[in-house]
Amino acid sequence: MGIPVEQNEKVYWEDLNFEIHIVGELDGEILDAFRELINSWYILGVHSTFGGPIHSKSDIWYEDSIVGFSIDMGSAEKEAVEILLCAVEGFAEFHNIIIDKVVLGRGM
């Protein structure tokens, strides 16, 4: 996987924080499509696609070139995160977006 992933000290499966750091700004249309991608992954998770159901997700926010959200991963398997990261990487390549890094967990 080509996107660098960092984990903060506080990573909780039941309240997993994602921050996707973008180089540059996203226009509204691309941001809407990005939100749709994340929401589609979430819906798959709710229906136990990843070995068990994902429970809940916060609203997706965008500020200072960071797309972020928190999610209760429920009983989903770790591969669910890898699948999202692969989808984000493919989305970025398709839309010529540069992703600096993805940060998992709460601040240090």
N, C-alpha and C positions, 0 to 999 in steps of 0.2 A: 504494500500500500504506500502511495506516495505522499500522503498528507501527514505531516508530523503531528503526533498526538502526545500531549502532556497530561499527567495526572497530578492534581493537587493533593495535599495531604488528606483532605477530608472528602472521600469518595464513598457515598452511600447508595446502594442499589435501590433503596426505597425512595430516594430523593436525589437522583443523578442529575447533576447540572451539566449541560452542554454549552460551550461557547465556541462558535465557529468564527475565527478571525479572518476577515477578508482584506486583501490588499486593494485599496480604492473603495469606491462607493457602489452600491447596487441601486439601479433605478427601480421604480415602483413595480413595473411589469416582471422583472427578474426576481425581485423580492417576493412578489405574490407566488410565482412559480416555485421558488425555493420553499416557501411556507407550505405549499401544496405537496411538495415532495416529502417533507418531514411529517405532515399530517397523514399522508398515505401510508408511510412506514408505521406510524402510530396505530392507525386503524388495523393494519395487518397484525400488529402486536396484540391489540385488544382481543382479536379473534384467535389467539394462541398459535399464530404462525411460527413463533420462535420458541416452541416447546412448552409454553405456558403463557397465561395472559399478562399483558402490560395493564396496569391499573388506571393511571391518570397522567395527564400532561398539563403543564401550565400553558398560558398563551406564549406564542413565539414573539420575541421582541427583537428589535434592531436598533442599535445605538453605537455610535463611534466605530462603524465598520465591523461590528460584531453581531452575529445572529445567535440568539441564545434561547434556551428554554430549560425547564426542569421536568423530570419525569419519574414516576414511580414504576420501576421496571418489573414489579410484581414477581412472578415466577418464570419470566422469560430467561432464556439461556444467554450466556455471554456473547454468542455469535450474533445476537440481535444488534449489538453495538457495531460489530464489524460490518454487518450488512448495511447499516445506516452510513457508516463511513465510506463504504464502496459506492453507495448511491450518491453521496455528496461529492465524492471525487469525480464520478461520471458526469454529474450535473455541472460541476465547475469546468471540466474539459469541454463539454458541449457548448456552454455559454461563454467560454473564454474568460473565466473568473480565476483569479489567483487566490488560493487559500493559504495563508501564512501558517496556521496551525489550528488544531482543535484542542480545547482544554476541557478535561472532564473533572468534575468535583468542585467543591467550594473553595474560595480563596484561602491562601495560606495564613 
